Amino acid sequence: MPPSTALDRATAVARAASALAGHGHDALAPDEAVLVVAEIARAKAMLDAALLAVTARLDETQAAQARGWAARSTPPAARSASTAPEPPTNAAPITPASWRSLPTTSAA
């Protein structure tokens, strides 16, 4: 993905998240709130995967250090290589029926 496209998409996601954060959540029906939480959690997982991938790129290129953002005590060559997981591409929306079939945990 060209850098400008990645930046454009990241900016659009941040704007959408800002709009979602300002939404009137008190008006959500309980069942809808469950679905909204599930979708937000799914989006957060994909954002975490994207963040890991971009952070790995920063580490590879030392771009953050060049800007004075961070300093590492261990040179990159001495660290073990890691690969960021790919975000899911075939994730289906969670429906009330599938939500009920998810395993539950009880508080200890």
C-alpha positions in Angstrom: 0.0 0.0 0.0 1.5 3.4 -0.9 2.3 5.5 2.1 -0.2 8.2 1.2 -3.0 5.6 1.0 -2.0 4.1 4.4 -2.0 7.6 5.9 -5.3 8.5 4.3 -6.9 5.3 5.6 -5.5 5.7 9.1 -6.8 9.3 9.2 -10.3 8.2 8.0 -10.4 5.4 10.7 -9.4 8.0 13.4 -12.2 10.3 12.2 -14.7 7.5 12.2 -13.6 6.4 15.7 -14.0 10.0 16.9 -17.5 10.2 15.6 -18.3 6.9 17.2 -17.0 8.0 20.5 -19.3 11.0 20.4 -22.4 9.0 19.5 -25.3 8.9 21.9 -24.7 5.4 23.4 -27.3 5.9 26.1 -30.0 5.5 23.4 -28.8 2.0 22.3 -31.1 -0.9 22.9 -29.4 -3.6 25.1 -29.2 -6.1 22.2 -27.8 -3.4 19.9 -25.3 -2.4 22.5 -24.0 -6.0 22.6 -23.5 -6.0 18.9 -21.8 -2.6 18.9 -19.4 -3.8 21.5 -18.6 -6.9 19.5 -18.0 -4.8 16.3 -15.8 -2.3 18.2 -13.7 -5.1 19.7 -13.3 -6.7 16.2 -12.2 -3.3 14.8 -9.8 -2.8 17.7 -8.2 -6.2 17.1 -7.6 -5.2 13.4 -6.2 -1.8 14.4 -3.9 -3.5 16.9 -2.6 -5.8 14.1 -2.1 -2.8 11.8 -0.3 -0.9 14.6 2.0 -3.9 15.1 2.8 -4.1 11.4 3.6 -0.3 11.2 5.6 -0.5 14.5 7.7 -3.3 13.0 8.4 -1.1 10.0 9.5 1.7 12.3 11.8 -0.7 14.0 13.2 -2.0 10.7 13.9 1.5 9.4 14.7 3.2 12.7 12.5 6.1 11.6 11.3 6.8 15.2 14.8 7.0 16.5 15.8 9.3 13.6 13.0 11.7 14.7 14.1 11.5 18.3 10.9 9.7 19.4 12.6 6.7 21.0 16.0 5.2 21.7 16.7 1.5 22.0 19.6 0.1 24.1 19.8 -3.0 21.9 20.8 -2.6 18.2 18.2 -3.9 15.7 20.6 -6.6 14.5 20.9 -8.0 18.0 17.1 -8.4 18.5 15.3 -11.4 17.2 13.1 -10.7 14.1 9.4 -10.7 14.6 6.6 -10.5 12.2 3.3 -8.8 12.9 0.1 -10.9 12.4 -2.0 -10.1 9.4 -5.4 -8.6 10.2 -8.3 -11.0 9.4 -9.8 -10.5 6.0 -12.8 -12.8 6.2 -14.3 -11.8 9.5 -18.1 -11.9 9.4 -20.2 -9.5 11.4 -21.4 -10.9 14.7 -25.2 -11.5 14.8 -27.4 -12.0 17.9 -27.5 -15.8 17.1 -23.7 -16.1 16.8 -23.2 -14.0 19.9 -25.3 -16.4 21.9 -23.1 -19.3 20.7 -19.8 -17.7 21.9 -18.2 -19.3 24.9 -18.7 -17.4 28.2 -16.5 -17.0 31.2 -17.7 -16.6 34.7 -16.2 -14.2 37.2 -14.1 -16.0 39.8 
